[in-house]
Amino acid sequence: MSQLSHPSPVTRPTRPPNHSHSANSHSPSPPESKTSSHASHLTVNTAPAIPRLGIPAYEWWSEALHGVSNSGYGIRFNGAIKSATSFPQVILTAASFDARMWYRIGQAIGLEARAVYNQGQANGMTFWAPNINVFRDPRWGRGQETPGEDPLVSGKYAISYVRGVQGDTFQGGGIKDGHLQASACCKHFTAYDLDHWKGVNRFGYDAKVTKQDLADTYQPPFQSCIQHAQASGIMCAYNRVNGVPNCADHNLLSNIARNQWGFQGYITSDCDAVSIIYDVHKYAKTPEDAVAEVLKAGMDVNCGSYLKNHTKSAIQKKKLLESDIDRALGNLFTMRMRLGLFNGNPSSLPYGSIGPSQVCSKAHQDLALEAARNGIVLLKNSAKLLPLKKTISSLAVIGPNANSAHTLVGNYAGPPCKSVEPLKALQSYVKNTQYHKGCNFVNCTAASINEAVEVAKKADYVVLFMGLDQGEEREDFDRVDLALPGQQQALITAVAKAAKKPVVLVMICGGPVDISFAKRDPKIGGILWAGYPGESGGIALAEVIFGDHNPGGKLPMTWYPREFIKIPMTDMRMRPDPSSGYPGRTYRFYTGRKVYRFGYGLSYSKYTYDFVSVTQNKLSLTQISSTGTTLQSSDSVHYTSVTDTETESCEKAKFSATVGVQNGGEMDGKHAILLFVKQNDVANGKPVKQLVGFESVKTKGGERIEVEFVVSPCEHFRTANEEGLMVIEEGTRYLAVGDQQYPISVVS
């Protein structure tokens, strides 16, 4: 989706260049049936009514990335419902590593979506979220919308969110007769993670992706979304992958999504992704060819007007069959039926009693606060500076992100239920709070350093609110630098130097920033990362700073050093290439220096781990091989391929690993436990380590608990080979949690 007009909360799409190609300019063709002429109008996002059949108009494009939004054309906040719960931007929600909470957020969004529809303020119930592209490059303007850089986390997030929105149970399988509360749509399929970088834009970009990287990085979140979440929609992305536009890729949309993964829903284009196949990619020779390519590939609805304008001509020119349109219409009307839109009086249907009182309800607003609290990551806490005591007599709050509630909600947000600036939230703890903006804007092209220093000198403690906003990272706008914008660093350093005691730095940003200087500076005692924490983010931050909440979030992405910008954003390779000095990407493959690693996060308590029991320490490849035999690679390593992780032998190979967690502090805390698998031999593009599972647990101060993880070797020990085949190789693996490791030997 294209959403650019910052900073207005109501945004409409920008379009790529679209030269109009009128079907009437071509030589006359034989007349074609009225059916296909009218039908093509139903294959665009704004579908007209068909009065003679009693079918109302329908808008396919609505948004609900982290709350029901008016970014698309389907939702209006102009009646009894004026706002919706604005949860944290997804990158921060992901930092909780709490799948059940993700599900509860999906449930709340689905409920509010249905309430808006029942109130007559929605023209559609198909929501184009979640965004589950892997956050591959730290500069990506839309990384903030994703669950981070790990494909397993992205897939688990998709499952939780989609099930919640659609009205399924947390475990799945709870949808009765196919009826949906609302429809979720996983996007952007596939290998879409560049928007606008140094003259390369998403509309014309051809992503060169290896079979290996497609198999174990780019595609797994979408496979999870389709097979396990049972998402009712997917969106094909603007870009090409290895020369073929995603929306015109029959192999991707029909063979893989529908045939291999069993997708049973509708496929939409991103907005104007059909027009650019002719206008920008030059992949199609005529507009009619573009229309024919996408419908034959398996796409069902076009966000934009291209199908409305050119389908009739494509049929007249025999480039397209009416049966291709019939298939698309079948998928589209099935979806509207699953939403209960043709079932008579809406109020007597399963979701008919959901009304305005369930939008911005106390339960949903409490959940938005809980999500912000549980996502916030403590990056530094020298000499236990944090939490600050509530008895302090004066506080200085400095920085361009301190007094803006709007910045906290990120992009794709509707009008939030409440709006509380961090400054206001802190003032409720310390009456004598002085504020200085420090910079003209977040870009900090001008800074009032001397004035900010004077404010800092007079206070007992100082909290700085710095980072980014939608002017620095957003859709259609990637960063070219990983440093703080403008004079922010100079301001932070000067204030820290002048302050009586070490200062607290709060980073409001979606993507990572190289703050190595702050990590090293002894006068900066505490650092918090808060993403874009949503409508209750200011309150959550104040609670963390003053110890009413013990932070337990962990980074869902690697924070790279600023020199990483030497790597072209267009290099899609995940794996390192030592011969050229290419360092690889994400914690699974990156070999360079890190500012903060994936999964890093401190707490006001000290947590320690131990392996209590692991029910398996040796695994035989022949036992999990579908043929009972193993293969040998060119360097004489035995392996077996694993395409289906749900075979009987794979089920039998599963084992449990029980981890003990000790809260060694005095404070109760919610805490994310991440279990990885590592191996010492990382030749042939094997990952350095990868996530096996995660669990968010509550512990009381001083308490020890045990958490059981189920390890599936067929899923967690496999990686893609160069042909894109998923294989398990012999050799030693190590289960790893914190600084503890447990060896598992895999033998042939």
Sequence and secondary structure as in RCSB ss.txt:
>XXXX:A:sequence
MSQLSHPSPVTRPTRPPNHSHSANSHSPSPPESKTSSHASHLTVNTAPAIPRLGIPAYEWWSEALHGVSNSGYGI
RFNGAIKSATSFPQVILTAASFDARMWYRIGQAIGLEARAVYNQGQANGMTFWAPNINVFRDPRWGRGQETPGED
PLVSGKYAISYVRGVQGDTFQGGGIKDGHLQASACCKHFTAYDLDHWKGVNRFGYDAKVTKQDLADTYQPPFQSC
IQHAQASGIMCAYNRVNGVPNCADHNLLSNIARNQWGFQGYITSDCDAVSIIYDVHKYAKTPEDAVAEVLKAGMD
VNCGSYLKNHTKSAIQKKKLLESDIDRALGNLFTMRMRLGLFNGNPSSLPYGSIGPSQVCSKAHQDLALEAARNG
IVLLKNSAKLLPLKKTISSLAVIGPNANSAHTLVGNYAGPPCKSVEPLKALQSYVKNTQYHKGCNFVNCTAASIN
EAVEVAKKADYVVLFMGLDQGEEREDFDRVDLALPGQQQALITAVAKAAKKPVVLVMICGGPVDISFAKRDPKIG
GILWAGYPGESGGIALAEVIFGDHNPGGKLPMTWYPREFIKIPMTDMRMRPDPSSGYPGRTYRFYTGRKVYRFGY
GLSYSKYTYDFVSVTQNKLSLTQISSTGTTLQSSDSVHYTSVTDTETESCEKAKFSATVGVQNGGEMDGKHAILL
FVKQNDVANGKPVKQLVGFESVKTKGGERIEVEFVVSPCEHFRTANEEGLMVIEEGTRYLAVGDQQYPISVVS
>XXXX:A:secstr
     TT SS            GGGS       HHHHHHHHTTBSEE  BGGGTB  EE  BB SSS BSSSSSB
   SS   B     HHHHHTT  HHHHHHHHHHHHHHHHHHHHTT BS  EE   B     STT TTGGGSS S 
HHHHHHHHHHHHHHHHT  SSS   STT  SSEEEEEEETT    EETTEETTT EE   HHHIIIIISHHHHHH
HHTS  SEEEE SSEETTEEGGG HIIIIIIIIIIT   SEEEE TTTTHHHHHTS  SSSHHHHHHHHHHHT  
BBSSSHHHHHHHHHHHTTSS HHHHHHHHHHHHHHHHHTTTTSS GGGSTTTT  GGGSS HHHHHHHHHHHHHH
 EEEEEGGG  S  TT S EEEESTTSS HHHHT SS   BS    HHHHHHTT SSEEEE  BSSTT SSB HH
HHHHHHHHSSEEEEEEE  TTTSBTTB  S  S STTHHHHHHHHHHHSSS EEEEEE SS    HHHHH TTEE
EEEE  S  TTHHHHHHHHHTTSS      SS B  GGGGGS TT    S BTTTTB  SHHHH  S  SB TT 
 B SS EEEEEEEES SEEEHHHH SSS  EE TTS EEEE S TTSHHHHHH EEEEEEEEE SSS EEEEEEE
EEE S  GGG  SEEEEEEEEEEE TT EEEEEEEE HHHHS EE TTS EEEESEEEEEEETTEEEEEEEE 
